[in-house]
């Protein structure tokens, strides 16, 4: 993390894009090598299937509702919420997509993107509003300082991670994403499909969702199974499955945003023109894709569906 932060502070977004181009190649080749040599050592794909069949509960794609960590219904509820947040609204995905020459530098994600995007958010949304007359050099310096602060905070957060989730790094990441994504996804979807939602409603929904999500995260670190069982209410909240909680939090945020927005005036039509589904330029959208895009999309969706079907019944 420290090394990544150093080259991000020194080189900015250009350094991020160059290093990620190399990282993408290394990850693809490394993954292929691990798969090839790993299956060779195991004895082939057939042996892998036989091994997985001895513990279906651990290797099945669809787990029963009784599964304490990844029940299939929870997966279906939380995956779209987290997916929309990550691919449509996450700052370092959006920033890299807009900055990249093509979609290939844009699809690679890493800590360097997070650091650089944090600096962008702080300088554009906070510093430039507090210091509207700041020079470009001051803005760059402030962005680098903001990146350094995030690196330090990230290092300080590492000891807290095991207390939040005892299921390893993957489980920790899914927990955190499931608590951060619902309010942002709710704002994004309502902003597109509902022209009545205003900035006040979005702010209240985002704030309430963040507080509730962090409260759930904190309860997992302090209460629940294996920690403090009293008071029983907090222990029950801590043990409530994070996937189901993501769906509940999403609905709460939707209700808050709609309710608060209805209590105030709607946004002016000129302010949201081109941003909502009802006001977009449909002709421009239609001209942005062609037959090749349709074929590529259908091909990718078909491959994804085939992989899901295969691994649903592979053991």
N, C-alpha and C positions, 0 to 999 in steps of 0.2 A: 504493500500500500504506500509506504514512504517513497520508494523509488518511482512509482507511478505518479505520485503527487509532485515530485521534483521536476520531472520532464513536462508535466502539464503546466506547472507554474511558469517554467522557462519558455516553453514553446507555444502555449495556447492551443487553439483548435487545430492549427496546422500540424502540430506535433501529434495530437490525438489521432488525426486521420491517417498520417503516415504510419504510426506505430500499429494502428488497428489493421491496416492493410497487411502488414507482416503477421500480426496475430491471427488474422483470419486464415491465412495460408498454413501457419503452424498448427492451428487447432484442427483444420480439416485433415491435413496429413497425419497429425498425431492421433486423431480419432480413428482414422482408417487403419493405422498401424496397430493400435491397441486392439481393435476388433479382430484383425487378421491374426496376430500372434496370440491373442487371448483364446480365440476359438481353436487355434492349433494346439495350444497347451491343454485345453480342456478335452479335445478329442473330436471337435466338429460341432456343427449346429444340432445334430441329433442328440449328442450328449448334453448340450445345454438344455434342450427341451426335457430330457429325462431328469436332469437335476432340478429344473424348475417345477416339474410335476410332483416332486417329493414335498414341496412346500407351496402349494397353490395359493394359499392366503397371502404369501409374501410377494409372489410374482405375477398374480393375475392382474390384468388391466382394470377390470371392473370388480371392485371389492364390495362385500355385502354391507347392508345398512348398519349392521352391528359392529363394523370396523371402527375402532376408536379414533383413527387418524384420517383416513381417506375413504369414507363411504361414498358409493357411486352417486347418490343424490346430492351430496355436498359438493362433489366435483362438478356436476352439471350446473349447480347454482353459482358457485364461485368462479369457475373458469371464464365465463363471458365477462364478468365484472372486472376481474384482474386483467384479462386480455385487452379489453377496450381501453382501460386505463393505461396499460403499458404501451400498446402500439399506436394509440390515437392521441394521447394527451401527455405522456411522459416527456418532460422537457428535453432530456438528453437524446431521446429517440427523434423527436420532432426537430430539434436543432441540427442534428447530424444529417437528417434527411434533407433539410433545406440547404445545408451548406455543401452537401456532396455533389459531385458532378454527375453521378448516377446512383442507382439504388444499391449497387454492390457494396463503398466506404461507409453507407448509411445503415446497413443491416448488422454490422458488428458492434457489440456493446461491451463496455468494460468500465472499470473504475475511472479511467481517464476521462471518459465522457461525462460521468457524474460530477467529477471535480470541475471540469470546464463549464458545464451547464450551471452549476451552483454559482460560479463566479458571474456568469451572464445574468442570471436572475437577480443576484444581489446588486450588481452595478446598474442594470437597466430599470428594475422595478423599485429600488430603494435609493441607492446613492445618487443617481441622476436626478431624482425628484427632490432630494434634499439639497443637492448642489447642482442646480440646472446650468450653471456657468462653468462647470468643471472642464478642464482641458482633456484631450485624448490621453495624454500621458498620465494624468491623475486617475482617469477611469481605468486604464490598464493596470496601474499600480494597485488600485483598490481591488480590482478583480483578483490579482495575485495574492493579496493579503487575505481576501475572502476564501480563496482556495486553500491557503495554508491553515486557516482556522478550521475548515471542514476536515482536513487531514488529521489535525490534532483531535478533534471531536470523535472522528471515526476510530482512531487508536484507543481513545478512552472508553469507547463503547464496546470494544471487543470483550472485556471481562463480563459484561452484562449479558451477552448473547447466550451463554449456556444456561443461565437462570430462566430465560424466557422460553426456551424450547430445548427439551432433552432428546429430541429426535435427530440431531445432527444439523449441519448447515442448511441442507435442503428444506428441512422442516421449519427452521428459523425463517428462511427467506419467504416461504409460503405464508407463514403466520403474519409477518410484517406487511407483505403485499396485500393480504386479504383484509387488513385493517386500514391501510392507506387508500386503497383503490375505490371503495364504495362511494365516498362523497364526491370524488373527482369524476368518476364515471357518471354519477347522477347529474352533476352539473353539465357535463358534456352532452349527454343524451337529451336532457330537458332543453338545453340551449338549441339543439338541432330541431327537435320535434315539437316544441311548445314555445310559441312566440310570446306567450303571456308571462313567462318567468323573467323576473328583473334581477338587477345586480344585488339588491338587498336580500332577496330570497336566496340567491346563490351564495352570498357571503355567510348568511346564517346557516345554511345547510352544510357548507364546507367547515365552518368553525365547529358546529355541533358534531359532525361526523369525525373530525380529527380528535376532539376531546374524548368522545366515546371509544374510538379506536385505540387511543393511547391508554385509556383507562382499562380496557380489556387486556392490552399488552402488559401493563403494569401489574394487573391482578394475576397474570400467569407467572410473573416473576416472584410474587410474594405468597400467593395463596394456591390452593388446589391440591391435587393428589401428590403426596410425598412431601408437601411443604406445610403450610398452616391450614388446618381444616376448619378453623373458627375465625370469624363468623361464617356460618354455613352458607349464607347468601353469596358472599364474595368467593367462597370456595367453589360454589356451583357455577358462578359466572366464569371463573378461571378455567374450569374444566369443560365448559361448553365448547363444542367442536368449532374450530376457527372457520371452517368452510361454511357451516350454517350461520355463524355469526356474521360473516360477510354479506350473506343474503339479507339478514335482518337489518343490518346497518344500512344497506343500500335502500331498503324500503323506508326506514326512518328518515334518511336524508331526502328522499323523494317527497315524503309527506311534509317535511319542514320547508323545503324550497317552494313547493306549490302553495302551502298555507301562507307563508310570509309574503310571497309574491302577490297573492290574491288580495292581501290586506293593503297593498300599495298600488300605485299607478303602473300600467304596462310600459315597457321601454318604447321610446319613439321609433316609428317604422324605419326612419332613415338610419337609425343607429344599428339596426340588425339586418338591414338589407344585404342580401347575399350570404348571410350566415345561417339562416334557418332553412329547413327543407322547403317551406312554402315560398321563400323569396330567392332561391338560387337561380342562376341563369342556366336553365336546362339545356339550352342549345350549346352553350360553352362546355358544359359537362359532357354532352354527347360527342362533341368534336375532340375531346381529350382522349378517347379510346377508339381502337379499331379492331379489325377481325383478329389480328395477331394477339392482341391483349385478351380477347375472348378465349381463343384457343389455349393460350398460356394459363389463364385462370382456371379453365375447365380441367386442364391437365394436372395442375397442382392440386386442385380439389379432389380429383379422382385418385391421385397418389396418396393423399392424406386419408381419404376414405378407405382405400385398399389396405393401408398400413394399420388403421384402426380395426378393420374387420379381421385382418390376419392375427393381430396380437390379442384380439378379444377371444379367440378360440385356439391359440397356439399351444396351450397345455391342457 
